[in-house]
């Protein structure tokens, strides 16, 4: 029996996902557990596995398509089964696909002006193209009617548009003139006045050919931004352009927390504890310090009002292969050090594995980001707007101080607090750092409270 595969809903805040890559094609045999396709939200990337075995009878959406959650994406069943009842609204019809398949041999038979992949010498009337490829073509200014689709059912996808743009067979007069250094040696006879290699006189054609040959050796590669990187880019730009950010730097004596962590490490197996890190200890201290007179830093700045949170929903910056993610430890001030440590590791693992729920990437009231493992002594964290504060945790360096008339060295850990000066003044921000520093230098006392 034919079984549809839907686009999963990864969290209540997600309305649609973008298909990143198909791992199976129409007609392929599928076993339970096989990877079908990869899809992206604006926060993370996920893999969809087959839950039934059979043949991949139909694919309704292609790479780059933005698909609403819970819509049918493809159908698995037995050969010859009718899948028309499963076709969702907005999915590509079969007719254009068949037309593209029929026309492809004709285009291949025609003599090509320049030997290049994914290129037709004649323009098609019916173009079967994914939305993502269409947007990319508009940005590059290429005529997709000259492209040959390499996607399922002959559909034009993003790589076909990229190949067409790099082929150099069809280009604007301005582009040809720039390559040839002349504007009056040719007339375009292509569609819309486009100039093709057949329109160029010998000196111009030679100049264009030389320009194309030189371009092949350019020492760079253009890579389209992932959906996650686009979100990070937009978020960072928005943060810096809409808030008044200021950073204060200090350091504290990490002797006590280092000694405490050593005790925990030596007793971890006996006590059934995980690997509690110095960063976990800082997170614990932050969660207890924020609600003790520093509520303006545990808040959101919302234009004409401040939203102060009754709980510390602590965001933890996590570096992943896909980019920066900030999962949230909700109500962190109610959790023990061991619970914060375990939850932080679970969230980080889910982020790095691409399985984090988008609902866990929202709702933070304050963020902590740690670059200490990279040897960074001081930096300027960027606010996770509309949050009013973010704490950077720096590396440990040896510093000297006078104790009872003697100079002694101690391990100093740096702290970098960025705050929104629209919401918090410098003195209250400095007082938070002072209180946090005191709590970390006297961590055993903090644990007793």
C-alpha positions in Angstrom: 0.0 0.0 0.0 1.3 3.5 -0.9 2.4 5.5 2.1 3.0 9.2 2.0 6.0 10.8 3.8 5.1 14.2 5.2 7.3 17.2 6.0 7.8 16.9 9.8 7.0 19.8 12.2 10.1 20.5 14.2 8.6 22.6 17.0 5.4 24.6 17.3 7.1 27.8 16.0 8.0 26.2 12.6 5.6 26.6 9.7 7.7 25.4 6.8 11.1 23.8 6.0 13.4 23.9 3.0 14.5 20.6 1.3 18.3 20.7 1.3 19.1 17.4 -0.5 17.4 14.2 -1.7 19.3 11.1 -0.8 16.9 8.9 -2.9 15.5 9.4 -6.3 12.2 8.4 -7.9 12.2 4.7 -8.7 14.8 3.8 -6.1 14.2 0.9 -3.7 13.9 2.1 -0.1 14.4 0.1 3.1 13.3 1.1 6.6 15.9 3.4 8.1 17.2 4.6 4.7 17.8 8.4 4.5 15.2 10.0 2.2 16.0 13.7 2.3 17.6 16.4 4.4 15.6 19.5 5.3 16.3 22.8 7.1 14.5 25.1 9.4 15.8 28.6 10.1 17.6 27.1 13.1 18.8 23.6 12.3 19.2 20.8 9.7 17.5 17.4 10.0 17.5 14.1 8.2 14.3 12.2 7.4 14.4 8.4 7.4 12.1 6.0 5.8 9.7 4.2 8.1 8.4 1.7 5.5 10.1 -0.3 2.8 9.2 -0.2 -0.9 9.8 1.9 -4.0 10.0 5.7 -4.0 7.0 6.2 -6.4 6.9 10.0 -6.5 8.7 13.1 -5.3 6.5 16.1 -5.0 9.1 18.7 -4.1 12.7 19.2 -5.1 15.9 20.5 -3.6 15.5 24.2 -2.6 11.7 24.1 -2.3 10.1 25.6 0.8 7.5 23.1 2.0 4.8 23.7 4.6 4.9 21.4 7.5 2.7 18.3 7.4 2.4 18.4 3.6 3.2 15.2 1.6 6.7 15.3 0.3 7.0 11.9 -1.4 5.3 8.5 -1.6 6.7 5.0 -0.9 4.8 1.9 -2.2 4.7 -0.8 -4.8 5.4 -0.4 -8.5 2.4 0.7 -10.5 0.4 2.1 -7.5 -1.6 5.3 -8.1 -0.2 8.3 -6.1 -2.4 11.1 -7.5 -4.5 11.2 -4.3 -1.4 12.1 -2.3 -0.3 15.0 -4.5 -0.5 18.2 -2.3 -1.4 21.6 -3.5 1.6 23.6 -4.7 3.5 20.5 -5.8 4.9 20.5 -9.3 2.6 18.8 -11.8 3.8 15.8 -13.8 3.0 17.4 -17.2 5.8 20.0 -17.1 8.2 17.4 -16.0 7.3 15.1 -18.9 7.6 18.0 -21.3 11.1 18.8 -20.0 12.1 15.1 -20.4 10.8 15.0 -24.0 12.5 18.2 -25.0 15.9 17.4 -23.4 17.0 14.9 -26.2 16.1 17.5 -28.8 18.2 20.1 -27.1 21.0 17.7 -26.8 20.9 16.9 -30.5 21.3 20.5 -31.5 24.8 21.7 -32.0 26.0 23.6 -29.0 27.7 27.0 -29.5 30.2 26.2 -26.7 30.8 22.8 -25.1 29.4 23.3 -21.6 27.3 21.2 -19.2 23.7 22.0 -18.4 23.3 24.2 -21.5 20.8 24.1 -24.3 21.4 26.0 -27.6 17.7 26.7 -28.0 15.4 28.3 -25.5 12.6 26.3 -24.1 9.1 27.6 -23.9 8.2 25.5 -20.9 10.6 25.7 -18.0 10.4 23.2 -15.1 12.4 24.9 -12.3 12.5 24.9 -8.5 11.7 28.1 -6.7 15.2 28.3 -5.2 16.8 27.9 -8.6 14.5 30.6 -10.0 15.5 33.1 -7.4 19.2 32.3 -8.0 18.7 32.8 -11.7 17.1 36.2 -11.1 20.1 37.3 -9.0 22.6 36.1 -11.6 20.7 37.5 -14.5 20.7 34.4 -16.6 18.1 33.1 -19.0 16.9 29.7 -17.5 15.4 28.7 -20.8 18.9 27.8 -22.0 19.5 25.5 -19.0 19.2 21.7 -18.9 17.7 20.4 -15.7 19.7 17.7 -13.8 17.1 17.3 -11.0 14.4 14.6 -10.8 12.2 14.6 -13.9 14.5 17.0 -15.6 13.8 19.8 -13.3 16.2 22.8 -13.3 17.8 23.1 -9.8 20.3 25.6 -8.4 23.5 23.8 -9.7 22.1 24.0 -13.2 21.6 27.7 -13.0 25.2 28.1 -11.6 26.5 26.0 -14.6 24.6 28.2 -17.0 25.9 31.3 -15.5 29.5 30.0 -15.8 29.1 28.7 -19.3 29.4 32.1 -20.9 27.3 31.2 -24.0 24.5 33.6 -23.3 25.2 36.9 -21.7 24.2 40.6 -21.9 25.6 43.1 -24.2 27.1 45.0 -21.3 28.9 41.9 -20.2 30.2 41.1 -23.6 31.3 44.7 -24.1 33.1 44.6 -20.8 34.9 41.5 -21.8 35.8 42.7 -25.3 36.5 46.3 -24.3 34.1 47.5 -27.1 30.4 48.4 -27.5 30.0 48.6 -31.3 31.4 45.5 -32.8 28.4 43.3 -32.6 24.6 43.1 -32.5 22.7 40.6 -30.3 20.3 38.2 -32.1 19.4 36.1 -29.1 16.2 36.3 -27.1 15.7 39.8 -25.6 18.7 41.1 -27.6 21.1 38.7 -25.8 24.5 38.3 -27.4 25.8 34.8 -28.0 29.1 33.7 -29.3 27.6 33.5 -32.8 27.0 37.2 -32.8 30.6 38.2 -32.1 33.1 39.2 -34.6 36.5 37.5 -34.4 38.4 40.1 -32.3 35.5 40.3 -29.9 34.9 36.5 -29.7 38.6 36.1 -29.1 38.5 38.6 -26.2 35.5 37.0 -24.7 37.1 33.5 -25.0 40.2 34.8 -23.3 38.1 36.4 -20.5 36.2 33.1 -20.0 39.5 31.1 -20.0 41.0 33.5 -17.4 37.9 33.3 -15.2 38.3 29.5 -15.0 41.5 30.1 -13.1 40.1 32.5 -10.5 41.4 31.5 -7.1 38.1 31.6 -5.2 34.9 29.6 -4.9 31.4 31.1 -4.5 29.3 29.0 -2.1 25.6 29.8 -1.5 24.8 30.6 2.1 23.0 28.0 4.1 19.6 28.9 5.6 21.2 28.8 9.1 24.0 31.2 8.1 21.5 33.6 6.6 19.6 33.7 9.9 22.8 34.2 11.9 23.8 37.0 9.5 20.4 38.8 9.7 20.3 38.4 13.5 23.8 39.8 14.1 23.3 42.7 11.8 19.9 43.5 13.4 21.5 43.3 16.9 24.3 45.7 16.1 22.1 48.2 14.1 19.2 48.4 16.6 20.8 48.3 20.0 23.3 50.5 22.0 25.9 47.9 22.9 28.7 48.4 25.4 31.1 45.9 26.8 32.7 45.8 30.3 35.6 43.5 31.1 36.9 42.1 34.4 38.5 39.0 35.8 38.2 36.9 39.0 40.4 34.6 41.0 39.4 31.1 39.7 41.3 29.2 42.5 38.2 28.1 44.3 36.2 26.9 41.3 39.2 25.1 39.9 39.7 23.3 43.2 36.0 22.5 43.5 36.0 21.0 40.0 39.0 18.9 40.8 37.2 17.4 43.8 34.1 16.7 41.6 36.2 15.1 38.9 37.9 12.8 41.4 34.6 11.8 42.9 32.4 11.8 39.7 32.2 8.1 39.3 31.5 7.5 43.0 28.8 10.2 43.2 27.3 9.3 39.8 28.1 12.8 38.4 28.9 13.6 34.9 31.9 15.8 33.8 31.0 19.1 35.4 33.1 21.8 33.7 34.2 25.3 34.7 31.7 26.6 32.2 28.9 24.7 34.0 30.0 26.4 37.3 29.8 29.8 35.6 26.3 29.1 34.3 25.2 28.1 37.7 26.6 31.3 39.3 25.0 33.4 36.6 21.6 31.8 37.2 21.8 32.7 40.9 23.2 36.2 40.4 20.8 37.6 37.8 17.6 37.5 40.0 19.4 39.1 43.0 19.0 42.7 42.1 19.9 42.5 38.4 16.5 41.9 36.8 17.2 44.5 34.1 19.8 42.2 32.6 17.4 39.2 32.7 15.1 41.0 30.3 14.1 41.9 26.8 14.1 45.5 25.4 10.9 45.8 23.4 10.9 49.3 22.0 8.7 51.2 24.5 8.8 48.6 27.3 11.0 46.3 29.2 10.0 42.6 29.7 11.6 41.3 32.9 11.5 37.6 33.4 10.6 35.9 36.6 12.9 32.9 35.7 16.4 32.8 34.3 16.0 31.2 30.9 19.7 30.8 30.2 20.9 30.8 26.6 24.1 28.8 26.0 26.1 29.6 22.8 27.1 26.4 21.0 29.5 26.1 18.1 28.3 23.6 15.5 29.4 22.6 11.9 26.3 24.5 10.7 27.0 27.7 12.6 26.3 29.2 16.0 23.2 28.0 17.9 21.9 29.2 21.3 19.7 26.6 23.0 17.9 27.6 26.2 18.1 26.1 29.8 14.7 27.2 31.0 14.2 28.1 34.7 18.0 27.5 35.3 17.9 29.1 38.7 15.7 26.2 40.0 18.2 23.6 38.8 21.2 22.1 40.6 24.7 22.3 39.2 24.6 18.7 38.1 21.3 19.3 36.3 22.6 22.4 34.5 25.7 20.5 33.5 23.8 17.5 32.1 21.2 19.6 30.3 23.9 21.8 28.8 25.6 18.7 27.3 22.3 17.3 26.0 21.5 20.6 24.3 24.9 21.0 22.8 24.9 17.4 21.5 21.5 18.0 19.9 22.7 21.2 18.3 25.9 19.6 16.9 23.9 16.5 15.7 21.3 18.7 14.0 18.4 17.2 16.0 17.6 20.2 18.3 14.0 21.2 18.5 13.5 24.9 17.3 11.4 25.4 20.4 14.6 25.0 22.5 16.4 27.7 20.5 14.0 30.5 21.6 12.8 32.1 24.8 16.2 33.0 26.3 16.4 35.9 28.8 20.2 36.1 29.1 23.0 34.4 27.2 26.5 33.0 28.1 29.1 32.4 25.4 32.5 30.8 26.2 35.6 31.3 24.0 38.0 30.4 26.8 39.0 27.1 25.2 40.4 29.0 22.2 42.7 31.0 24.5 40.7 34.3 24.1 41.5 36.6 27.0 38.9 39.3 26.2 36.2 39.8 23.5 33.1 41.7 22.7 30.0 39.4 22.6 27.1 40.5 20.4 23.8 40.7 22.1 21.2 38.1 21.3 18.5 40.8 20.8 16.1 41.6 22.2 18.0 40.3 25.3 19.6 43.1 27.3 22.8 41.2 28.3 25.3 38.5 27.2 28.3 37.3 29.2 31.5 36.2 27.5 33.7 33.8 29.4 37.4 34.1 28.7 40.4 31.9 29.2 42.5 31.5 32.4 45.8 33.4 32.6 48.3 33.6 35.4 48.3 37.0 37.1 50.1 38.5 40.1 48.6 40.1 43.2 49.8 41.2 46.6 48.8 39.0 49.6 50.0 39.9 53.1 52.8 41.9 51.6 53.9 39.2 49.2 53.4 38.9 45.4 51.6 35.7 44.5 50.4 34.4 41.2 46.8 33.2 40.8 44.6 31.8 37.9 42.5 34.7 36.6 39.5 34.0 34.4 38.1 36.8 32.3 34.5 37.9 32.0 33.2 40.2 29.2 29.7 41.6 29.7 27.9 43.2 26.7 24.7 45.1 27.6 22.1 47.2 25.9 22.8 50.7 27.2 19.2 51.7 26.3 18.0 49.4 29.0 20.9 49.2 31.5 23.3 51.9 32.6 27.0 51.3 33.1 27.0 51.3 37.0 24.3 48.6 37.3 26.1 46.5 34.7 29.3 46.8 36.6 27.6 45.9 39.8 26.4 42.6 38.2 29.9 41.8 37.2 31.1 42.6 40.7 28.4 40.3 42.3 29.1 37.5 39.9 32.8 37.8 40.5 32.2 37.5 44.3 30.0 34.5 43.8 32.6 32.7 41.7 35.4 33.5 44.1 33.3 32.2 47.0 31.5 29.4 45.1 31.2 27.1 48.2 29.2 29.9 49.9 27.0 30.3 46.9 26.2 26.6 46.9 25.1 26.8 50.5 22.5 29.5 49.8 
